[in-house]
Amino acid sequence: MQRRGLGKISQVAAFTPNVEIKTSAAFAGSSQILAASIRGIGQNDFSFNLEPGVGVYIDGVYFARSLGAVVDLLDLQQMEVLKGPQGTLFGRNTIGGALNITTRAPDKNFRYGFDATVGSFSRTDVRGSVDLPLVADKLLSQVSFSVKKRDGYQRQIAFPGAAGTVNDLGSYVTAGNQSGGTTRGDENQVNLRGKLKWIVNPDLNVLLEGDYTHVDQGARPITLIKTFGGGSDGTLFSAYNGCVAGAAPAFLCSKRGTVGTSFYGATNRLFISDAFVTGNIDTTYARGSNYDKLKTWGGSATVDWTLSPNAAIKSISAYRELHSSFGSENAGTPFGAGDASFTMNQAQTSQEIQLISSAFDNRLKSVAGLYYFNETGNLTDMPVLGEGLVQIYGRNYFRNDAYAAFAHEHFDVTDRLGVTFGVRYTKENKRFEGQQKDLNSFFLRSRGYDPNLPLPVAAKALLPDPSDPTRIFPLGVNRQSFSNASIKAGLEYKLAPAIMTYYSYSQGFKSGGWTARLTDVISPPNDISQLTFKPEKAQTHEIGLKSTLLGRKLRLNIAAFNTDYTDIQVTQFVGISPVIKNAGKALIRGAEAEAQGQFGEFSINASLGYMDAHYTYLAPGVTYSVQSALVNTPKWSATLGGLWHHELGDGKAISTNLDYTYKSNSHPDAENSPYLQSGNVGLLNGSISYTAKDDRVGLTFGVQNMTDKRYVTGGFDQSGLGQIGFVSATYSPPRQWYLTLRVKG
């Protein structure tokens, strides 16, 4: 990973078959959202009411939110990509798999390592770590850090026709200022991690760990593809243009909440049209929200206690907090046509105790344990659409408690045959209160009522709270409980000491919840049952082979799998409200092969993945068909890479590395918008390195995306009847070079 210049968890997917990792959600401006999918199962939204489908663990601690999970791989020891349901050892919300990251433990000897990187768009990165023994063989310490800065690659430019026009930016309730900035897609973050290890005696040690991340940068790039604002297309932009032209009904255009003015028949306002399409994916006319701010920190205490040669106890206690605000003008206009901003605050506490044991001459290996998890938090949605025709202010409060007991056993029946069985029982209690409002009451205006005038009885009957004409979400505190028992079973058979075949069956689940975003009232207005959804479930059969061949020169792993995926939670747009439904069922079949070889000075790595993922049933009312592709699920993925390493003598060496990665067409949205498909994507990355003093000093020059391939990685299609009226997309970054100087000792 170091050789390839990989520094973030999101970059790993390119080199792992049947794995997709993106760092943004459809309408969020943050680049700190981990939208991960393994073998067709994941999550592409950051909302608090939606659990990740792929679990992220760092040093044994679960990161509950996809926001803030795009972690820097600081002082990495190893990273495991665990595919398929991990319901027994890892538990809830690992229905697709898990990313298990282990950072390096403090060393018993003094050591250090630093690297500095410069590159495209004024990139400047500095990373380092120092291990310092405080008391020899008793008290060890380690401090690691990284600072990353880079300019944005998308420029915000002035709209030529804006002179003499007015807008209402700065008048709305948003998560931050709407000053706009000059670029998007920049990077500005600081990461810190500290460790203190106390070796009490040979059988007992305690590891204290703390980390801190601070991000303050611009929003992710967004490119306007097309607008829909004609008088008869039924979009919000049509209503906006009708108001500006003085052609819409007066009740739609009367004075707006928080702004206090109307733009009915205004001659100094811009119409929404394709004039805002710049024709260049690296420029935008967007103003308004353009920020991505995050502070997250946590601490953990891990105790390892060896009770006997055959038994040990491990305890992991952890606490984490997250605070974030982010926003983006997604419609690419110089006013608030599609401005969406959010704040999220979250705190989590977890405790895990494991009993690790062996018996029968080490033929039986066992892990059993108990787990507790608690999180509380709030998420506030603040989209401003159609220059304030819709002004959502949705404050939501959450509390989740989970309890689990688990056991995982492996027994070697013979020297060749092994049996595995695991089970985990989970109980969850969830509490949620939604307080969503439309401060301009557009849902009433669209029914012919003017919220600036006294409302008739028929209008008040639509409201959850008749005394509040802005309230959309049902009143009250809502509760749900879920329980699940997941199992894992398998057989392993060694054809030879270095060749193993296996079969496994595994189950997993992803928790249920509530739809938290509405832009219209439901009927009856306080019937919360319409907004609940239950857990997803998956069960996977897998066969495979793991081998080391040619005198340990070649490692070859092959797997084939079949997954039944049921009660799928899908984010659909009903009007301009994303609503979560258990849409149906899917069948996911696939295969993958991975190879690594070392032949003298040359090493190679190759992988190939295939997935046939399709819906087998969709509930009535779903707006797409069973022919639709699953989200972020390319049919083919492949990598091919090579490294040449040549010793020059006197502790000096030179190496070159070249990697090609390929992913076939995929869709970031359940509706499979033709505007947002990625197309087939092939990327070429390469580097050349020189090391001296037995690898204590190194210099690497590399280029990522050597052919400057640009493709859609996400977006927002709101082109339909009753929707906002635009399509925008996020494109991959352009070609970038970097130069890294590395020293260690």
Secondary structure, 3 states (H helix, E strand, C coil): CCCCCCCEHHHHHHHCCCEEEECCCCCCCCCCECEEEECCEECCCCCCCCCCCEEEEECCEEECCCECCCCECCCEEEEEEEECCCCCCCCCCCCCEEEEEEECCCCCCCEEEEEEEEECCCEEEEEEEEEEEEECCCEEEEEEEEEEEECCCEEECCCCCCCCCCCCCCCCCCCCCCECCCEECCEEEEEEEEEEEEEEECCEEEEEEEEEEEEEECCCCCEEEEECCCCCCCCHHHHHHHHHHCCCCHHHHCCCCCCCCCCCCCCCCCCCCHHHCCCCCCEECCCECEEEEEEEEEEEEEEEEEEECCEEEEEEEEEEEEEEEEEEECCCCCCCCEEEEEEEEEEEEEEEEEEEEEECCCCEEEEEEEEEEEEEEEEEECCEECCCCEEEEEEEEEEEEEEEEEEEEEEECCCCEEEEEEEEEEEEEEEEEECCEECCCHHHHCCCCCCCCCCCHHHHCCCCCCCCCCECCCCCCEEEEEEEEEEEEEEEEEEECCEEEEEEEEEEEECCEECCCCCCCCCCCCCHHHHEECCEEEEEEEEEEEEEECCCCEEEEEEEEEEEEECCEEEEEECCEEEEEECEEEEEEEEEEEEEEEECCEEEEEEEEEEEEEEEEECCCCCCCCCCCCCCCCCEEEEEEEEEEEEEECCEEEEEEEEEEEECCCCCCCCCCCCCCCCCEEEEEEEEEEEECCCCEEEEEEEECCCCCCCEEEEEEECCCCCCCEEEEEECCCCEEEEEEEEEC
